[in-house]
Amino acid sequence: MRRLLPFARQDFGASLVVFLVALPLCVGVAVASGVPAELGLITGIVGGIVTGLLPGSSLQVSGPAAGMTVLVFEAVREHGLPMLGVIVLAAGLLQLLMGAARLGRWFRAISVSVVEGMLAGIGLVIIAGQLYAAAGLDAPASGLGKIAGLPDAVLTAVGSTAALTSLALGGGTIVLMVVWKRLPRRIRAVPGALAAVVLATVATLLFDLPVATVEVHGLLNAVQPPGSDAFGGLLSVGVLGTVLAFALIASAESLFSAAAVDRLHDGPRTHYDRELMAQGAGNTVCGLLGALPMTAVVVRSSANVEAGARTRASRVLHGCWLLLFVALLPGALALIPLPALAGVLLHAGWKLIPLRQLATLWREHRGEALILVVTAGSIVAVNMFEGVLIGLALAVAKTAWEASYVRLRISDEGTGPVRVVLGGNATFLRLPKILDSLEALPPGRPVELDLTRLHHLDHACRVALENWAARHSAPGAGSGDVRVTAPVPDDDADPGRKPRVPVMAAGRS
């Protein structure tokens, strides 16, 4: 028992730190998503108590994430708030199925550049949207519309005292959060986001600032379990696409967060399939309550580790503190100024943009840097789901191009046959290079085509080489013989082994 007490004390203290970090983020993410603030707190409570009790990752903390705000906002705008619970519920059930099918580990195969591009695109959209919120203005619906409308928003804000006051409050929140990290350690025991929101709230009350505050609907009024008629929306292709986007993006963000958190501590490693099922269970409960979707969040998880957490008790307790806050102090939400929450989300959106990683990638792997930029730009220009698909397609195309590297060497001594040696992986992606080199050979000269160094020869290349050999050996082409050398099986070593490269029909001899 004595051995457990130190861990209990450390987990208790860590849970308070995580609660203080999570509180403003839960409210801010809900407001940015266009839903009642209470729904963000409900998701935080479920992420702490339900997901926190389940196995998977012992120290990472789940709740509403800034990375999902864009997708949730679009879903609510297109399908309405009553459909949100159905979408989150279906996404949670899909996560449970993926975890049961042991697909969790495969999320680690997603290109890091695509994930970072996804986060960067989300960050850009969050920044563009919250700039309007900080000024108390209505933001356009699309990502490009938000960016294109910024000049007009600036002109509108300059001519309005209320907008300038709102911007000043939001800007002060950001400055305080940045400066907070440089203050003495005792002061930094209070999370910077919470301190900034509290001070902004106090300033709003003391000076009676003309800024908008959070609308409070009450916990029971905010909870809207999906009705039976809402499930008919699942027959819509658009809704099903949103469900798939919720499930895949939330799963990827959670499991990549788990990998990052595992690097921060020496405790038990994450079991990815179990963690995926834990996230699915949490989202299923959130869907039944009509709340926001949840993911594992790096900011809260790293705060949990840094505060000395040792077991999952810290994340469960943080959910209990959120529940107590909602039950005992619901009116406190109505005092929080919206520009302060916009400042918190602007700061969070900026941290989602991997500027340092992009600079490193540009110096060392420009192809990966291009994937990151294209993914981010596609999310801003189109939407989250299609932007990620574009990034994944580009990553697959880049991998296929690099995997199809082929070496072609031509030896021509002036007399005798021209020797052509192909090595590597000959795929249709490299056909232009191969055929240009072969068609440039002098007509009428015999050719020895050596394929023994090829690791792979796809069907398109094989057919193209056969056609070239037939043309080069045709009587009207100068009667140049083509002899093909292909690998043969080593009967002594393995009589059943097939050649690595199919034996290609040689030209006329």
N, C-alpha and C positions, 0 to 999 in steps of 0.2 A: 504493500500500500504506500509506503514511504517513497518507493521508487516512482510511483505514478503521480504523486502530488506535485513535483516540480513541473512535469509535463502539463498537468491540469492548470497550474498557475500560468505557464507560458501560453497555453492555448486560450485561456480566458483573456489575457491581455491582448493577444493577437486578434481575437474576435472583436474586441472593442475598436482596435485600429481599423480593421477591415470594414466594420460597420460605419465608421466615420468617413472612410473613403467611398464606400458604396452609396451612402445616403444621397449626396448631391448628384452623383452620376445616374442613379436610378430615376430620380425626378427629371434630370435634364434630358436623358435619352427618351423618356416618355413624352415630354413636351415637344422635343424635336421630331418625334415620330407622328405627331398629330393626334395623340390619344390622351385621356386623362392621366394626370401625374400619378394617381394611385395605382394604375396598372403597372407602372415601372417598379413600384415598391412591392407589389404582389409578386412579380417575376423574381425580384431579389429575394423575397422570403422563400419562395418555392425553390430557387436555386440553392439557398443555404440549407433549408431543412430537408427537402426531398432528395435533391441530387447530392447534397452533402453527406447524407447517410449511406448512400450507395457506394459500392466498391468501384474502383477504376483508377483515379488519381487521388491521392490522399490529401494533397495540400492546395490544389488549384480551386479557385472560387468561381462560381457561376452566377449569372444574373443578366440583366439587359445590357447589351453592348452597343457602343457607338457605331460599330461596324455594320449593324443591322438596321440603323435608323432609316437609311435611304430606301431600302427594300420594304420596310414596314410602312413608311410614309406613302410609297407608291401603291402598295397593296390596299391600304385604307382608302386612298383617294379613288382607286379604280373599282374596288369591290365593296367598300363600306366597312364601318367598324364592326357590325354584327358578323361579317365573314372572317374577321381576324382570328377569332377563336377556332373556327373550323380549319382554317389554314394551318395554324400552329399545332392543333391537335393532329391533323393528318401528317404534318412534318415530323412530329414526335413519334408517331407510330411507324413512319418510314425509317426513322433513326433506330428504333427498336429492332425492326426487321434487318437492317444493315448490320447492327451489332450482333444479332443472333446468327447471321450468315457469315460472321467473322470478316467483315469488310473493313473494320476499323483500321487495321494495319496498312491497308492499301491507300489510305489518305496520305500516308507519308510519301507516296510516290508522286504526288502532285508537285509540279515545278515550283520551286521557291520563288522564282521571278514572277510567276502568275499570282501567287498568294500576295507577295509584296505589291504587285501592281494592283490587285484587287483592293488592298488596304489603302494604297495611295489614291486610287480613284474615289473610294468612299471618303477619304479625308478631304479631297478637293471639293466634293459635293457638299460635305458637311460645312466646310469653311464658307463656301459661297452662300449656302442657305442661311447659316447662322449670322452672317454679316447683316442680312436683312432683319433677322430677329433682334440683333443687338441694337438696331436703329428703330425698332418698333414698326417695321414695314412688312408688308406681305411679299413673300418670295414667289417668283415664277415656279411653275411645276417642274419643268425639265432642267437637267443639269446645265445644258448649253444656255437655256433661257436665264438661269440664275447668273451665269458668268456674263452673258451679253447685257443683262440689265443692270449690272453694277454701276456703270457711269451715270445712268439716270437716277439710281438710288442715292448716289453721292450728292448729286445736285439737289434732290429732294430733301436729303438730310441737312445739307448746309442751310437751307432756307427755313428750317423748323427748329425752334428752341427745344421742343420736347424730344425730337430725334437726336439732337446733339447731346442732350442730357443723358438719354438712354445709351448712346454710343460711349460717352465718357464713363458711365458706370460699368459697361461691359469691358471697355479697355482697361479700366482700373482693376477689374477682376483678373484679367490676364496678366497684367504687370505684377500684381501681388502674388499670383501663383508662380511666376518665374523667379521673383525675388525671394520667395519663401524658402527655396532650396538652399539659399546662401546664409540663412539665419542660423543662430546657434542650435545645437541638436535638441536641447530641451524644448525650444519653441517648435521645432519641426516634428515633435511628437504628435502635434495636431496636424492632420493632413492639410496641405495647402488649399485644395479645392474647397474643403469644408470651411476653413478659415476665411477664404475669399468670399464665399456665399454669405456667411454669417455677417461679416463686416459690411458687405454690400446691402444686406437687409437692414442692418442697424442704420447705415447712412440714409437709406431710403425713408426710414421711419423718422429719424431725427430732423432731416431737412425737407420732409414731405415732398420728395421728388416725384415729378409727373411721369412715372414709368409703369408699365403693365406688370402685374404680379400673377402668380400661378393661380389658375382657377381650381377650386376645390369642389369635387362632386360628392365626396363622402365615399367611404370604402364600399359599403353595400350597394350604393348606386353605381359605382364604377365597375363593379364585377358584373359582367354580362355573359353568363354561360350561353353557348350557341343553342338556338332553338332547333327543333327537328326540321323546320322548313329551310334553315340555312344550309343543311347538308346537301340539298339539291344543287347548290353551287359547285359541288365537286364534279358535276358533269360537264362543266365548262373547261375548255382547253386552257384558257387563260388562268383560271384558278389552279388547275393541275400544274401548270408551269411554275406558278408562284410557290406552290407546295414543294415542288422539286428544288427550286432555288433556295427556299428557306432551309430545307433539310441538308442540302449539299454544302451551302455556305456556312451554316451554323456548325455543321460537323467538321468541316475543314478548319474553321477558326478555332474550335474547341481543341481539336487534336494537335494542331500546330502550337497552340498555347500550352498544351500538356508537355510537348517536347521542350519548349522553352523553359517551363517551370522545373522540369526534371534536371536541367542544367544548373539550377539555383540551389539545390539541396542534395544531401547524401542519403535521403530516406528511400523508401520503396519506390521503384519505377512504375510508371503508368502502364496499366493493362489497357491497351487501346480499344479492344472490343467491348470490354466491360464499361469503359468510360463513355463510349458511344451509346451504349444502352442506358447508362445513367443520365446522359443528356437527353435521350429520347423519352425516358420516364418523366423527367422534369418538364419537357416541352408538352408532353401529353397532359400533365396536370395544368400547366399554364393555359393550354387550349381549352380545357374544360371550364376554366375560370374566365376565359375571354381576355387573357392578359397578353403581354408582349412575349415574343420568343426569347429564349435564353441561349447563351453560349458561355463557355469558360472565358474569363477575361484576364489578360496578362497583368493589367495594372493592379487589380484587386488581389490576384494570386501572388504577385511579387511582394505586395505589401504584407500579405499573410506570412510569406517565408521570412521576409526581413524582420518582422515583428517577433519571430521566434517560435512560430507554430510547429508542433510536432505530430499532431494527429488530425483527423478530420473533425474533431470536436470544435476546432476554432471556426470552421466555416458553418457548422450547424448553429453554433451560438450566435454568429453574426446575423443569421436569418431570424433568430429569436429576438435579437435587439431591434431589427427592422419591424418585426411584428408588434413589439411593444410600442415603438414610436408611432406606428399607424393607429394603434388602438388608443393610446393615451394622449397624443399630441397631433391629431389630424389638422387642427386649425393652424398649426405652425406653417404648413405648406402654403397657405394663402398669403403669407408675409414675404415669401421669397420673390424677388424681382426677376422677371424673365431675362433682362439683359445680363444679369449675373450668370444665369444658367447658360445663356448663349456664349458668354466668355469661357465658361468651363468646357463647353463642347468645341469652341474654336481652338482652345489649347489641346484638347484631345484629338481633334482632326489634324492639327499640325503634326502631332507626334505619330500619326499614322503614315505620314509621307516619309519614306526611307531615303532621305537626301544623301546621307553618308554611304549607304549601300549602293545607291545609284551611281555615285561618283566612282566607287571602287569597281563596280561592274563595268562601267564605261572604259576604265583603264585596262581591265583584265579580260572581260568577256562581253564584248559589245553586242553580241547576239542576245545574251540574256538581258542586257540593259534595254535593248529594243523591245523585247517581249514585255518587260515591266512597263515601259512608257506606253506601248500600244494598248495593253490591258487597262491601264489607268485612263487613257484617253477615250477608250471605247465605253467604259462605264460612265464617264461624264457625258459623252455624246449620245449614247443609246440608253442603256439601263444596266443594272447590276448583272443580271443573269446572262444576257447576251454578251456583255463585255467580258465576263469570265470565260464563256465559251470561245470567244475570239482569241483570248489569250492562250487557252489550252490548245486550240487548233494551231496557233503559231508555234507553240512550244513543241508540239508533235511534229510539225513540218521541219522545224530546225533540227530536231533529233534525227528524223529520217534523212535529212540532207547530210548531216555529219556522219551517220552510220553507213551511208552509201559511198564513202570515200573510196576512190579507185585510183590505182597507179597504172599508168600506161607508158611503156618504154619501147622505142622503135630503134632497131639497130640495122643500118644499111651500109655495108662495106663496098657498095658499087658493083660487086660481082656476087652471084649466087642469090639465094632468096632473101627477102627482107624479113627480119625477125621482129615480131610484135609480141610483147609480154604484158599480160594483164594480171593485176593483183588487187587484193582488197575485196570490196563488195560491189559488184556490178548490178546496179538497179536502174529502173527507167529514169530516175532523176539524173543519172550521169550519161544517158544515151547521147545527148548532143555532143558532149566532149569526145566520147568514144567514136561515134560515127564520123565526126569531122576529121579526126586523126586518121581513121582507116580510109576514108574517101580521098584523102590527100595523098595516099600512096601512089607511086608511079604505076600506070596501067601496064599490063603485060608482064609484070615482074612476079615471079612466084613469091608466095607469102607463107611464112610459118607462124601460126597463131598459137601461142603458148598460154593455156588457161590453167595450168597446174597450180598457180599461186593464188587463184581466186578462192575466197572463202564462201562466197555466195554469188549465184548467177540467177536472177529472176527470169520469169517467162518472157517478159518484154525484151530484155537484153538478148536472151537466147534466140528468139525469133529474128530480131534485128541483125544479129551476127550471122545467122544462117542465110538471111536474104542478101546481106552484103557479100558473103562468101560465094553465093550462087551468081551474083552479078559480076563479081571480079573474075570468076572462072568461066563466064559465058564466052562463046566463040567470038562474038562481036566486040568484046571488051579487051581483047588482046591476049586471050588464052592464058592468063596468069593463074597458075595452080595455087590453091589454098590448102595447106595442111594444118589440121587442128590437133593440138596435143592437149588432152584432158586428163585429169587424175583417174587412176584406176584403183580398184579395191585391193587392199593388201590381204590376199587370201591366206597367207601363213599366219598373220596376226589375228585376223577376225574374218573368217570366210563369209559371214553374213553382213559385213559392213558394206554400205553402198558408197559410191564415189561422192565426194563433197560437191562436185559440180557435175550435172548431167552431161554425158558424152554428146557433143554436138555433131551433127552430120557435116563431114568435111566437104569441101568444094571438089570440082572435077579434077582428077589426077591424070 
